[in-house]
Amino acid sequence: MSGPVLLKLDLQGNELAALQGAQRVLASVQAIVVEAVFREIYVGEPCFNEVWSFLHANGFKFKRPLAFTQNSNREIVQIDALFEKLP
């Protein structure tokens, strides 16, 4: 792959499993947009902290949320999070 590569994942709760299976691909990726939740929506779905920990351990930093969803109490329950590869 050449040039900057963006990986976008929206896999209904399977984002972490996909990232774990994509170790070789992550080496070529400069940025990742991943949907993450703060409370489990799908059974066994990892929460944001688990996704963040995995990506951090693999050389990425959380840059910022791109979008988010709130519940009726205005709590953020889900975000599209942008991670960038550490220099």
Beta strands, then each sheet from edge to edge (+ up, - down):
strand 1: 6-9
strand 2: 31-37
strand 3: 60-70
strand 4: 76-85
sheet 1: 1+ 2+ 4- 3+
end
